[in-house]
Amino acid sequence: MNNKIDQQSADNIRALCVAMVEKANSGHPGGPMGGADFMHILYSEFFNFDPSDMEWAFRDRFFMDAGHLSTLMYAQYYLLGNYEKDDVANFRQWGSITPGHPELDVARGIENTSGPLGQGHTMGVGAAIAAKFLEARFGNWMDHKIYGFISDGGVQEEISQGAGRIAGHLGLSNFIMFYDSNDIQLSTPTDEVTSEDTEMKYKAWGWNVVTIDGHNHDEIRKALKDANNETEKPTLIIGKTIMGKGCVTADDKTFEGECELHGQPIGATGADYTKTFLHLGANTEKPFDIYEGVSVFYKDLLDRKIVEARDKKADISIWREANVELAEKLDFFLSGELPELDFESIAHKAGLATRAASSGVLGYLAEKVENMIVSSADLSNSDKTDGFLKKTHALKKGDFSGSFLQAGVAELTMSCIANGIALHGGIIPVVATFFVFSDYMKPAIRLSGIQELGVKYVWTHDAFRVGEDGPTHQPVEQEAQIRLLEKLKNHSGNPSFMALRPADSAETSVAWKMALKNKNTPTGLILSRQGIKDLPASKASRYQEALAAEKGGYLVKEVANPDVVLVANGSEVATLVVAAEILETENGLKVNIASVISEGVFRLQSKEYQQSVIPKNKPLFGLTAGLPVNLESLVGDAGKVFGLDHFGYSAPANILDDKFGFTGEKVSQQVLAYLKTV
């Protein structure tokens, strides 16, 4: 312990944060200046990782919640050698690897994309759950810690309640979070928006809470030491810090704790850039230099971390030699590969709701995929994830041998936790609720897409046929919203989401097969509440024919030279089958039917294949229980889509089908009316 070098290191971080924001003329300098002391002590004395192997599976992990404090991370990781001088000098610039809010980059220490407040620390909770899950299966040697960093804004975001409740309830003693409590937020002091007792709130959730001077290195050390020794509860370290710590005016007077230091370069505030730099011991001519003494200290630190990691790896090797089968299983989990799965062997009764068919698949997966965590927002008996739960048991404090997370009524929290589980690695996360409540999940779904995470979303009660529950529970516009993500590319150039709405039980099995194979983007399975008549199989088994859904769309009914091609997904395909029978027997028409489980996947196929399924030189009619836009790009301007343009009503599903025009008879009439116009 060297008090002088510790202070110099923290001040070096502060100076770098100031310099980055000043050069970019954009950013948030005040918060990083306040958090510098904690970051330095954490990484220099407590954080376990291997600088030569940043993706080491058993490293500690740091989850940033306050993404606007990105310069704090970049400065700290620059000292650790993860960034070059040019990287920090090009903060927020085109082509740089130091964006305004940190984006997932494990090789440089960035464990999660953050920015939307509240989500970062909740992903940390998910990573802590993943670590406990793996520890329960492979041993207490897997004792790495998950650290979170939260600000006043993250504490205020409603999601913090869900994260705090679940972390406390599960006793996540491997989760340690620093709360940078500086009493200032972007536009006001915190006392203008809240008077809650944060310490008591977290204690009520079952956390160990300690309040310290966030600039006192000895208090930080003690808090982190105690947190690392905690075995029953997650720990919240409330660090009372000062916004813009170290800022001074042109006449060398202190200018700290001011609201204006939060979100703009300090040179645009009452503080003076040059005098502040000098006050921090920095060289204004070389603003991105690492102080000489700090450079030597961190070089020695990195050498020590490598040795410590080598020792830990040696211990793990001894465990591996003594537990060969377990070690092979662990490697398999971490590889992201799947065991051999025979989806065709899953038997479904006739006419099931696709949520019930999904339940059967989940029951099969519970016995075959050991590294899957399924979660439901207090709906397992309705979204039918209980098919999985019946084969395992729920995670609980002191017992992570199960594979089901009872999230309670917290859709957004549950989804963010799933992102964190995926980020940790080694586990496949599945989350479920009613489709209409995907609205609560959108921020996390978006970050699933940005971070390219293979989270599986299960959404049931997929249309107005929820019936008696009325418009609040009947999704109409949700499918259109979700399918927009199929049109939005991630940074790898691929669709950022895969949305699957299967038409019957066989397609549901295929949808699960597609979802599990889709490892680098999130997948949504959109499933029915009501039973659906199985689609006819013309040649092979229905499952074998449904495998064509892996191309996103295919013909479930095909004749030569059709007079019209009917297009749908989900339960509407079965309605089209009935309509086609009427059109053929009563009107002498030749009809093809296309089931398009995913337009996004369908658009990835060759133009020739797309044309073979939905030929543009034929009349095209689409049927959707949602907004017509769901199918409009498939049938084109010359085609016709019949859908809903209004909210639902409270009534039995069969009544709504009739009133809204979704019976085979009424759809056949719509098709005939359309054909008169072409």
C-alpha positions in Angstrom: 0.0 0.0 0.0 1.4 3.4 -1.1 -0.8 6.3 -0.2 1.1 8.7 -2.5 1.0 6.5 -5.6 -2.7 5.6 -4.9 -3.5 9.4 -4.9 -1.5 10.0 -8.0 -3.2 7.1 -9.8 -6.7 8.4 -8.9 -5.7 11.9 -10.0 -4.3 10.5 -13.2 -7.6 8.9 -13.9 -9.4 12.2 -13.2 -7.0 14.1 -15.5 -7.5 11.6 -18.3 -11.3 11.9 -17.9 -11.2 15.7 -18.1 -8.9 15.6 -21.1 -11.1 13.1 -23.0 -14.2 15.2 -22.6 -12.5 18.5 -23.3 -10.9 17.2 -26.5 -14.2 15.7 -27.7 -16.1 18.7 -26.5 -18.7 16.2 -25.4 -19.2 13.9 -22.4 -19.6 13.7 -18.7 -16.5 14.6 -16.7 -17.8 15.2 -13.2 -19.0 11.7 -12.3 -15.8 10.0 -13.4 -13.7 12.4 -11.3 -15.7 11.3 -8.3 -15.4 7.6 -9.0 -11.7 7.5 -9.7 -10.6 6.5 -6.1 -12.9 3.5 -6.0 -11.9 2.3 -9.5 -8.2 2.5 -8.7 -8.4 0.7 -5.4 -10.7 -2.0 -6.8 -8.5 -2.8 -9.8 -5.2 -2.5 -8.0 -6.0 -4.5 -4.9 -9.1 -6.6 -5.4 -10.1 -7.3 -9.0 -8.9 -10.8 -10.2 -8.2 -11.1 -13.9 -5.5 -12.1 -16.2 -4.1 -9.2 -18.3 -2.7 -11.7 -20.8 -6.0 -13.5 -21.1 -8.8 -11.0 -20.7 -11.5 -13.5 -21.7 -10.5 -16.0 -19.1 -13.8 -17.6 -18.1 -13.1 -17.4 -14.3 -12.2 -13.7 -14.1 -13.9 -11.2 -11.9 -16.3 -9.1 -14.0 -17.2 -5.4 -13.8 -20.6 -4.2 -14.9 -21.0 -0.5 -15.5 -24.5 0.9 -15.1 -23.8 4.6 -15.5 -22.6 4.3 -19.1 -22.2 8.1 -19.3 -19.1 7.6 -17.0 -17.4 5.7 -19.8 -14.2 7.9 -19.5 -13.8 6.4 -16.0 -13.5 2.9 -17.5 -11.4 4.0 -20.4 -9.0 5.9 -18.2 -8.7 3.0 -15.7 -8.2 0.4 -18.5 -5.7 2.7 -20.2 -3.6 2.4 -17.1 -4.1 -1.3 -17.3 -2.8 -1.4 -20.8 -6.1 -2.3 -22.5 -6.2 1.0 -24.5 -3.5 3.0 -26.3 -3.0 6.7 -25.9 -4.7 7.4 -29.3 -7.7 5.4 -28.2 -8.4 7.7 -25.2 -7.5 10.8 -27.3 -10.2 9.9 -29.8 -13.0 9.5 -27.3 -16.4 9.7 -29.0 -14.9 10.0 -32.5 -15.8 8.1 -35.7 -14.0 4.8 -35.9 -12.7 5.0 -32.3 -13.0 2.1 -29.8 -13.9 4.5 -27.1 -17.6 5.4 -27.8 -19.6 7.8 -25.7 -21.2 5.0 -23.8 -19.2 1.8 -23.4 -20.0 -1.1 -25.8 -19.3 -4.7 -25.1 -15.6 -5.4 -25.7 -14.4 -8.1 -23.3 -10.9 -8.1 -24.7 -10.5 -4.6 -23.3 -12.4 -5.2 -20.1 -15.9 -3.9 -21.1 -18.2 -6.6 -20.0 -21.5 -5.0 -21.1 -23.0 -2.3 -23.2 -24.4 0.4 -21.0 -26.1 3.7 -21.2 -29.8 3.1 -20.5 -29.6 3.6 -16.7 -30.6 0.7 -14.5 -29.8 -2.0 -17.1 -26.1 -2.3 -16.5 -26.2 -3.3 -12.8 -29.2 -5.6 -13.5 -27.1 -7.4 -16.1 -24.5 -7.7 -13.3 -27.2 -9.5 -11.2 -27.7 -11.9 -14.1 -24.0 -12.6 -14.3 -23.9 -13.2 -10.6 -26.8 -15.7 -10.9 -24.9 -17.4 -13.8 -21.8 -17.7 -11.6 -23.7 -19.2 -8.7 -25.4 -21.6 -11.1 -22.1 -22.9 -12.4 -20.5 -22.9 -8.9 -23.3 -25.2 -7.7 -22.4 -27.7 -10.4 -18.6 -27.5 -10.6 -17.4 -26.5 -7.1 -16.5 -23.6 -4.8 -13.2 -23.0 -6.6 -15.4 -21.1 -9.0 -15.5 -18.1 -6.7 -15.1 -15.1 -9.0 -16.9 -11.9 -8.1 -19.3 -9.7 -10.1 -18.8 -6.0 -9.4 -21.4 -3.3 -10.3 -21.1 0.4 -10.5 -24.3 2.5 -10.2 -25.1 6.2 -10.0 -28.0 8.2 -8.6 -29.8 7.8 -11.9 -29.5 4.0 -11.9 -30.8 3.9 -8.3 -33.9 6.0 -9.4 -34.7 3.9 -12.5 -37.6 1.6 -11.6 -35.7 -1.4 -12.7 -33.4 -1.0 -9.6 -36.3 -2.3 -7.5 -36.5 -5.6 -9.4 -32.7 -6.0 -9.5 -32.4 -5.2 -5.8 -35.3 -7.5 -4.8 -34.1 -10.5 -6.8 -30.4 -10.1 -5.8 -31.3 -9.9 -2.1 -33.9 -12.7 -2.3 -31.4 -15.1 -3.9 -28.6 -14.1 -1.5 -26.1 -13.2 -4.3 -23.1 -12.8 -2.1 -20.9 -12.8 -5.1 -22.4 -9.5 -6.3 -20.7 -6.3 -5.0 -22.0 -2.9 -6.1 -20.5 0.5 -5.6 -23.1 3.4 -5.5 -21.4 6.6 -6.6 -23.6 8.9 -4.4 -22.6 12.4 -5.2 -26.0 14.1 -4.6 -25.9 15.5 -8.2 -27.6 14.4 -11.3 -27.8 15.8 -14.8 -30.2 18.7 -14.3 -30.7 19.0 -10.5 -29.3 18.1 -7.2 -30.8 14.7 -6.1 -32.7 16.2 -3.2 -35.0 17.9 -5.6 -36.3 14.6 -6.9 -35.9 12.1 -4.0 -35.8 11.9 -0.2 -35.7 8.1 0.1 -33.3 6.3 2.4 -31.3 4.2 -0.1 -29.4 2.3 2.6 -32.6 1.2 4.3 -34.2 0.3 1.0 -31.5 -2.1 0.1 -31.3 -3.5 3.6 -35.0 -4.2 3.3 -34.3 -6.2 0.2 -31.8 -8.3 2.1 -28.5 -6.6 1.1 -25.5 -5.9 3.2 -25.0 -2.1 3.0 -22.1 0.1 4.1 -21.8 3.8 3.7 -18.3 5.2 3.3 -16.3 8.3 2.2 -15.8 7.4 -1.5 -12.5 9.3 -1.6 -11.0 7.7 1.5 -8.9 4.8 0.2 -8.7 3.0 3.6 -12.6 3.0 3.8 -12.8 1.8 0.3 -10.4 -1.0 1.1 -12.2 -2.1 4.2 -15.6 -2.0 2.4 -14.3 -4.2 -0.4 -12.5 -6.6 1.9 -15.7 -7.1 4.0 -17.8 -7.5 0.8 -15.4 -10.1 -0.5 -15.8 -12.0 2.8 -19.6 -11.8 2.8 -21.2 -15.2 2.3 -25.0 -14.6 2.7 -25.9 -11.3 1.0 -25.1 -9.0 -2.0 -23.2 -5.9 -0.9 -24.0 -2.3 -1.6 -21.1 0.1 -0.9 -22.6 3.6 -0.8 -19.6 5.8 -1.6 -20.3 9.5 -0.7 -18.3 11.2 -3.5 -18.0 14.7 -4.9 -19.0 15.6 -8.4 -16.0 17.0 -10.2 -13.5 16.1 -7.5 -10.4 18.1 -8.0 -11.9 20.9 -10.1 -10.7 24.4 -9.4 -11.4 27.9 -10.9 -9.0 30.2 -12.7 -8.0 31.7 -9.4 -7.3 28.3 -7.8 -10.5 28.2 -5.8 -12.3 24.9 -5.3 -15.1 24.3 -7.8 -16.5 20.9 -6.9 -20.0 19.4 -6.4 -21.6 21.7 -9.0 -24.4 20.4 -11.2 -23.0 21.9 -14.3 -19.9 19.6 -14.1 -22.1 16.6 -14.8 -22.6 16.7 -18.6 -20.3 19.1 -20.3 -16.5 19.8 -20.6 -15.3 21.5 -17.4 -13.9 24.4 -19.5 -17.5 25.3 -20.3 -18.3 25.6 -16.6 -17.1 27.7 -13.7 -14.0 25.5 -13.5 -10.8 26.2 -15.3 -9.4 23.4 -17.5 -5.7 24.4 -17.3 -5.7 25.1 -13.5 -7.6 21.9 -12.8 -5.1 19.9 -14.8 -2.2 21.5 -12.9 -4.1 20.9 -9.6 -4.3 17.2 -10.5 -0.5 17.0 -11.3 -1.0 16.6 -15.0 0.9 18.2 -17.9 -1.3 20.3 -20.1 1.0 19.9 -23.0 0.7 16.1 -22.7 -2.9 15.6 -21.5 -3.1 11.9 -22.3 0.2 10.8 -20.7 0.3 8.4 -17.8 2.2 9.8 -14.9 5.7 8.3 -14.6 5.2 6.9 -11.1 1.8 5.6 -12.0 3.1 3.9 -15.2 5.7 2.0 -13.1 3.2 1.1 -10.5 0.7 -0.3 -13.1 3.4 -2.3 -14.9 4.3 -4.0 -11.7 0.6 -4.5 -11.0 0.0 -6.2 -14.3 3.0 -8.6 -13.7 1.5 -9.5 -10.3 -2.0 -10.1 -11.7 -0.6 -12.4 -14.3 1.2 -14.4 -11.6 -1.9 -14.5 -9.5 -4.0 -15.7 -12.4 -1.4 -18.3 -13.2 -1.6 -19.7 -9.7 -5.4 -19.8 -9.9 -5.2 -21.6 -13.2 -2.8 -24.1 -11.7 -5.3 -24.8 -8.9 -8.0 -25.3 -11.6 -5.8 -27.7 -13.5 -5.5 -29.8 -10.3 -9.3 -29.8 -10.1 -9.6 -30.8 -13.7 -7.3 -33.8 -13.3 -9.3 -35.0 -10.4 -12.7 -34.4 -12.1 -12.2 -35.2 -15.7 -15.9 -35.7 -16.6 -17.0 -32.6 -14.8 -14.2 -30.6 -16.5 -15.4 -31.9 -19.9 -18.9 -30.8 -19.1 -17.8 -27.4 -18.0 -15.8 -26.9 -21.2 -18.9 -28.0 -23.2 -21.0 -25.5 -21.3 -18.5 -22.7 -22.0 -18.2 -23.6 -25.7 -21.8 -22.6 -26.4 -22.4 -25.8 -28.2 -25.5 -27.9 -27.9 -26.0 -31.6 -27.2 -27.6 -33.8 -29.8 -31.3 -33.0 -29.8 -34.0 -34.9 -31.6 -36.9 -32.5 -31.9 -38.9 -34.9 -34.1 -39.1 -37.3 -31.1 -41.2 -34.8 -29.2 -44.7 -36.0 -29.4 -47.6 -33.4 -29.5 -51.2 -34.1 -29.1 -53.4 -32.9 -32.0 -54.7 -29.4 -32.1 -52.5 -27.9 -29.3 -52.0 -24.3 -28.6 -48.5 -23.5 -29.6 -47.8 -22.4 -26.0 -48.7 -26.0 -25.0 -46.5 -27.4 -27.8 -43.7 -25.2 -26.5 -44.2 -26.6 -23.0 -43.6 -30.1 -24.4 -40.4 -28.9 -26.0 -39.3 -27.2 -22.8 -39.9 -30.4 -20.9 -37.7 -32.3 -23.4 -35.0 -29.6 -23.1 -35.0 -29.7 -19.3 -33.8 -33.3 -19.6 -31.3 -32.7 -22.4 -29.8 -29.2 -22.0 -28.2 -29.0 -18.5 -27.0 -25.4 -18.9 -30.3 -23.7 -19.5 -32.0 -21.2 -17.1 -35.7 -20.6 -17.8 -37.5 -17.7 -16.2 -41.1 -16.5 -16.1 -42.6 -13.3 -14.9 -45.1 -15.0 -12.5 -46.8 -16.8 -15.4 -45.2 -20.2 -15.6 -48.5 -22.0 -15.6 -49.9 -19.7 -18.3 -47.0 -19.2 -20.6 -46.4 -22.9 -20.1 -42.7 -22.7 -19.0 -43.9 -25.0 -16.3 -43.1 -27.7 -18.8 -39.5 -27.0 -17.9 -40.1 -26.2 -14.2 -41.8 -29.6 -13.6 -38.4 -31.3 -14.6 -36.3 -29.1 -12.3 -36.8 -26.7 -9.4 -36.5 -22.9 -8.8 -33.2 -21.2 -7.8 -33.2 -20.1 -4.2 -30.9 -18.7 -1.7 -28.3 -21.2 -0.8 -29.4 -23.7 -3.5 -28.6 -23.0 -7.1 -28.9 -26.6 -8.2 -32.2 -25.9 -10.0 -32.6 -24.3 -13.4 -35.7 -22.1 -13.1 -35.8 -18.4 -12.0 -39.0 -17.2 -10.5 -38.6 -13.5 -11.4 -41.9 -12.3 -10.1 -43.8 -9.6 -11.9 -40.7 -7.9 -13.3 -40.5 -8.3 -17.1 -37.8 -5.7 -17.7 -35.7 -6.9 -14.8 -36.0 -10.5 -15.9 -34.9 -9.6 -19.4 -31.9 -7.7 -18.3 -30.9 -10.5 -16.0 -31.1 -12.8 -19.0 -28.7 -10.5 -20.9 -26.3 -10.7 -17.9 -26.6 -14.5 -17.8 -25.7 -14.6 -21.5 -22.8 -12.1 -21.1 -21.3 -14.3 -18.3 -21.3 -17.3 -20.6 -21.8 -21.0 -20.2 -25.6 -20.8 -19.8 -28.6 -20.4 -22.2 -31.2 -17.9 -20.8 -34.9 -18.2 -21.6 -37.5 -15.7 -20.4 -41.2 -15.8 -20.8 -44.4 -13.7 -20.4 -47.5 -12.7 -22.3 -46.8 -11.1 -25.7 -48.5 -7.9 -24.8 -46.0 -7.4 -21.9 -43.1 -7.4 -24.3 -43.8 -3.7 -24.1 -42.2 -3.7 -20.7 -39.2 -5.6 -22.1 -38.3 -3.5 -25.1 -35.2 -1.7 -23.6 -33.6 -5.0 -22.7 -34.6 -6.6 -26.0 -32.8 -3.7 -27.7 -29.7 -4.3 -25.7 -29.9 -8.0 -26.4 -29.8 -7.1 -30.1 -27.0 -4.5 -29.8 -24.8 -6.9 -27.7 -25.6 -9.8 -30.1 -26.8 -12.1 -27.3 -28.6 -15.4 -27.8 -31.4 -14.8 -25.3 -34.6 -16.7 -26.0 -37.8 -14.8 -25.4 -41.1 -16.8 -25.1 -44.2 -14.7 -25.6 -47.6 -16.4 -25.3 -51.2 -15.2 -25.7 -50.2 -13.8 -29.0 -53.3 -12.1 -30.4 -56.7 -10.7 -29.8 -57.9 -14.2 -29.1 -56.9 -13.7 -25.5 -60.5 -12.8 -25.6 -62.3 -12.1 -22.3 -59.2 -10.3 -20.8 -59.9 -7.4 -23.1 -57.7 -4.9 -24.9 -55.1 -4.4 -22.2 -54.1 -8.1 -22.7 -54.6 -8.4 -26.4 -51.5 -7.7 -28.5 -52.3 -6.0 -31.8 -49.3 -3.8 -32.5 -46.6 -5.8 -30.7 -45.7 -8.1 -33.6 -45.1 -5.2 -35.8 -42.8 -3.6 -33.2 -40.8 -6.8 -32.7 -40.5 -7.6 -36.4 -39.0 -4.1 -37.0 -35.9 -5.5 -35.2 -35.7 -8.2 -37.9 -35.2 -5.3 -40.3 -32.6 -3.6 -38.1 -29.0 -4.8 -38.6 -26.5 -5.2 -35.7 -22.9 -4.2 -36.0 -22.0 -7.5 -37.5 -24.3 -6.8 -40.4 -26.9 -9.4 -39.5 -30.6 -8.9 -38.5 -30.6 -7.9 -34.8 -33.5 -10.1 -33.9 -35.2 -13.3 -35.1 -39.0 -13.3 -34.5 -40.8 -16.7 -34.9 -44.5 -17.2 -34.9 -45.2 -20.9 -35.5 -48.4 -22.1 -37.1 -48.8 -25.4 -35.3 -47.1 -27.8 -33.0 -44.7 -29.1 -35.6 -43.6 -25.6 -36.4 -43.2 -24.9 -32.7 -40.7 -27.7 -32.4 -38.9 -26.3 -35.5 -39.0 -22.8 -34.0 -37.3 -24.0 -30.8 -34.7 -25.7 -33.0 -34.1 -22.4 -34.8 -33.9 -20.5 -31.6 -31.3 -22.7 -30.0 -29.2 -22.7 -33.1 -29.4 -18.9 -33.2 -26.5 -18.1 -30.7 -25.5 -14.6 -31.7 -28.8 -12.8 -31.8 -31.9 -12.9 -29.6 -34.9 -14.9 -30.7 -38.6 -14.4 -29.9 -41.1 -17.2 -30.0 -44.6 -15.8 -30.4 -47.1 -18.4 -29.3 -50.9 -18.9 -29.1 -53.2 -19.2 -26.2 -55.9 -21.1 -28.1 -55.6 -24.5 -29.7 -54.7 -24.6 -33.4 -55.7 -27.3 -35.8 -52.5 -29.0 -37.1 -51.6 -28.1 -40.7 -52.1 -30.9 -43.2 -49.0 -33.0 -44.2 -49.0 -34.0 -47.9 -46.0 -36.3 -48.1 -43.6 -36.8 -45.2 -44.4 -36.3 -41.6 -45.7 -32.9 -40.5 -42.5 -32.3 -38.7 -40.4 -33.1 -41.7 -42.4 -30.7 -43.8 -42.3 -28.0 -41.1 -38.5 -28.1 -41.2 -38.9 -25.9 -44.3 -39.7 -23.2 -41.8 -36.0 -23.0 -41.1 -35.9 -20.9 -44.3 -38.3 -18.4 -42.7 -41.2 -19.2 -45.0 -42.5 -22.1 -47.1 -45.5 -23.4 -48.8 -47.7 -25.6 -46.6 -50.1 -26.0 -49.5 -48.9 -26.0 -53.1 -50.6 -26.5 -56.5 -49.3 -25.7 -60.0 -50.1 -22.3 -61.4 -52.3 -21.0 -58.5 -54.9 -18.4 -58.9 -54.0 -16.8 -55.6 -51.3 -17.2 -52.9 -52.4 -16.8 -49.3 -49.8 -15.6 -46.8 -49.8 -15.7 -43.0 -48.0 -16.9 -39.9 -49.1 -18.3 -36.6 -52.7 -19.4 -36.0 -53.9 -17.5 -39.1 -52.3 -20.2 -41.3 -54.8 -22.7 -40.1 -57.6 -20.2 -40.9 -56.2 -19.9 -44.4 -56.4 -23.6 -44.8 -60.2 -23.5 -44.1 -60.6 -20.5 -46.4 -58.7 -22.3 -49.2 -61.0 -25.3 -48.9 -64.0 -23.0 -49.4 -62.3 -21.2 -52.3 -61.4 -24.5 -54.0 -64.7 -26.4 -53.5 -67.1 -23.6 -53.9 -65.3 -21.2 -56.2 -63.1 -23.5 -58.3 -59.9 -21.6 -57.5 -56.4 -23.0 -57.2 -54.8 -21.8 -54.0 -51.3 -21.9 -52.5 -50.7 -21.1 -48.8 -47.4 -19.7 -47.5 -46.5 -19.9 -43.8 -43.9 -17.2 -43.1 -42.6 -17.9 -39.5 -40.0 -15.2 -39.8 -39.8 -12.5 -42.5 -36.3 -11.7 -41.4 -35.0 -15.2 -42.0 -37.1 -15.5 -45.2 -35.4 -12.4 -46.6 -32.0 -14.0 -46.1 -32.9 -16.7 -48.7 -32.2 -16.4 -52.4 -34.4 -14.3 -54.5 -35.3 -17.5 -56.4 -36.5 -19.2 -53.3 -38.5 -16.2 -52.1 -40.2 -16.0 -55.5 -41.0 -19.7 -55.4 -42.9 -19.2 -52.2 -44.5 -15.8 -52.8 -44.4 -15.1 -56.5 -44.9 -11.5 -57.4 -46.7 -12.3 -60.6 -49.6 -13.8 -58.7 -52.4 -12.3 -56.6 -51.2 -12.2 -53.0 -53.5 -12.1 -50.0 -52.1 -11.8 -46.4 -54.0 -12.5 -43.1 -52.6 -11.3 -39.8 -54.2 -10.9 -36.4 -52.1 -7.8 -35.9 -51.5 -4.7 -37.8 -51.5 -5.1 -41.6 -48.0 -3.9 -41.8 -46.9 -7.3 -40.5 -47.3 -8.7 -44.0 -47.5 -5.7 -46.3 -43.8 -6.0 -47.5 -44.4 -9.7 -48.3 -47.5 -9.2 -50.5 -46.4 -5.9 -52.0 -48.3 -3.0 -53.2 -50.5 -5.1 -55.5 -51.4 -7.5 -52.8 -54.0 -7.2 -50.0 -53.5 -7.7 -46.3 -56.5 -8.2 -44.0 -55.6 -7.4 -40.4 -56.6 -5.3 -37.4 -56.3 -1.5 -37.2 -57.9 -1.2 -33.8 -57.6 -2.5 -30.2 -59.4 -5.6 -29.2 -62.6 -6.1 -27.1 -63.5 -8.2 -24.1 -65.4 -11.3 -25.4 -64.8 -15.0 -26.0 -62.1 -15.7 -28.7 -64.6 -17.4 -31.1 -66.9 -14.4 -30.9 -64.0 -12.0 -31.6 -62.9 -14.2 -34.6 -66.4 -13.8 -36.0 -66.8 -10.1 -35.2 -63.4 -9.2 -36.6 -63.7 -11.4 -39.7 -61.2 -14.1 -38.8 -63.2 -17.2 -39.8 -62.5 -19.3 -42.8 -65.8 -18.3 -44.4 -65.2 -14.6 -43.9 -61.6 -14.7 -45.0 -62.7 -16.5 -48.2 -65.1 -13.7 -48.9 -62.2 -11.2 -48.4 -60.1 -13.1 -50.8 -62.9 -13.1 -53.4 -63.4 -9.4 -53.0 -59.7 -8.8 -53.5 -59.5 -11.0 -56.6 -62.2 -8.8 -58.2 -59.7 -5.9 -58.0 -56.8 -7.6 -59.8 
